[in-house]
Amino acid sequence: VEVGAKDGTHPQFTVTVVKNGHVDPHEGVTARFGAFRDLDIRLAALNNGTPAAYNFPPTFAKQKWGFTLSAKEERSRAEGLTTWLHAVLSNEIEATAAKECVRFLKISDDRINRI
């Protein structure tokens, strides 16, 4: 996960999908942090109430008050999202949660998309 283009004053985060060593330009997503937080909540709901991973990065208190994040804080958030996403993709989760994850990430995977 990398810091992507801003949406106004809000940072966005870009997930690049690599399959068999190749980047697929049609897969992956760029979204604000809130979309990833919403995904985390949806995955837990679809995973029988159990988080898909327990390490979702925290919301910075200053952002709750409308202050923008520094470039360093944005990079830290991207690193936290990377760690969280690796854990989600490594954990065993319910099929419906897996399907929601690949839908969000815009990944084409017939093993999951057929469910």
C-alpha positions as CSV (number, residue, x, y, z in Angstrom):
1,V,0.0,0.0,0.0
2,E,1.4,3.4,-1.0
3,V,0.2,6.9,-0.5
4,G,-1.7,7.9,-3.6
5,A,-3.1,11.1,-5.0
6,K,-5.0,13.3,-2.6
7,D,-8.8,13.6,-2.7
8,G,-9.0,17.3,-1.9
9,T,-7.0,17.6,1.3
10,H,-7.4,13.9,2.2
11,P,-4.7,11.3,1.4
12,Q,-5.7,8.3,-0.5
13,F,-3.9,4.9,-0.4
14,T,-3.2,2.8,-3.4
15,V,-3.0,-1.0,-3.4
16,T,-1.1,-2.5,-6.3
17,V,-1.9,-6.1,-7.1
18,V,0.9,-8.4,-8.2
19,K,0.2,-11.9,-9.5
20,N,2.9,-14.2,-10.6
21,G,5.4,-11.3,-10.5
22,H,3.3,-9.1,-12.8
23,V,1.3,-6.0,-12.0
24,D,-2.2,-6.1,-13.4
25,P,-3.1,-2.4,-14.2
26,H,-6.8,-3.4,-14.1
27,E,-6.7,-4.7,-10.5
28,G,-6.1,-2.8,-7.3
29,V,-7.7,0.2,-5.6
30,T,-7.1,3.8,-4.6
31,A,-9.2,4.9,-1.6
32,R,-9.3,7.0,1.4
33,F,-8.5,5.5,4.9
34,G,-12.2,5.5,5.8
35,A,-12.9,3.1,3.0
36,F,-10.3,0.7,4.4
37,R,-11.8,1.1,7.9
38,D,-15.2,0.3,6.5
39,L,-13.8,-2.8,4.8
40,D,-12.3,-3.9,8.1
41,I,-15.8,-3.6,9.7
42,R,-17.5,-5.4,6.8
43,L,-15.0,-8.2,6.9
44,A,-15.5,-8.8,10.6
45,A,-19.3,-8.9,10.1
46,L,-18.9,-11.4,7.2
47,N,-16.4,-13.4,9.3
48,N,-18.9,-14.3,12.0
49,G,-18.0,-11.2,14.1
50,T,-14.3,-12.1,14.2
51,P,-11.9,-9.5,12.7
52,A,-10.1,-10.7,9.6
53,A,-7.0,-9.4,11.2
54,Y,-6.4,-7.7,14.6
55,N,-3.9,-5.1,13.5
56,F,-5.9,-2.4,11.7
57,P,-4.1,0.9,12.0
58,P,-5.5,3.5,14.4
59,T,-7.1,6.8,13.5
60,F,-4.8,9.7,14.4
61,A,-6.5,11.9,17.0
62,K,-5.6,15.1,15.1
63,Q,-7.5,13.9,12.0
64,K,-10.7,13.6,14.1
65,W,-10.5,17.3,14.6
66,G,-10.0,18.2,10.9
67,F,-6.2,18.6,10.9
68,T,-4.3,17.2,8.0
69,L,-1.7,14.5,8.4
70,S,2.0,15.2,7.7
71,A,3.7,13.3,4.9
72,K,5.4,11.1,7.6
73,E,2.0,10.3,9.2
74,E,0.6,9.4,5.7
75,R,3.5,7.0,5.1
76,S,3.1,5.5,8.5
77,R,-0.6,4.9,7.8
78,A,0.3,3.3,4.4
79,E,2.7,1.0,6.2
80,G,0.1,0.1,8.7
81,L,-2.5,-0.7,6.0
82,T,0.1,-2.8,4.2
83,T,0.7,-4.8,7.4
84,W,-3.0,-5.2,8.0
85,L,-3.8,-6.2,4.4
86,H,-1.0,-8.8,4.5
87,A,-2.5,-10.3,7.6
88,V,-6.0,-10.3,6.1
89,L,-4.8,-12.1,3.0
90,S,-2.8,-14.6,5.1
91,N,-5.5,-15.5,7.6
92,E,-8.2,-18.1,7.0
93,I,-11.5,-16.2,6.7
94,E,-15.1,-17.0,5.7
95,A,-15.7,-17.3,2.0
96,T,-18.1,-14.4,2.0
97,A,-15.4,-12.2,3.7
98,A,-12.8,-13.3,1.2
99,K,-15.2,-12.4,-1.7
100,E,-15.8,-8.9,-0.2
101,C,-12.0,-8.4,0.1
102,V,-11.3,-9.2,-3.5
103,R,-14.3,-7.1,-4.6
104,F,-12.9,-4.1,-2.7
105,L,-9.4,-4.6,-4.1
106,K,-10.9,-5.2,-7.6
107,I,-9.1,-8.5,-7.9
108,S,-10.2,-11.1,-10.5
109,D,-9.9,-14.6,-8.9
110,D,-12.2,-17.2,-10.2
111,R,-11.6,-19.4,-7.1
112,I,-13.3,-16.7,-5.0
113,N,-15.4,-14.8,-7.4
114,R,-17.5,-17.9,-8.2
115,I,-18.8,-18.2,-4.6
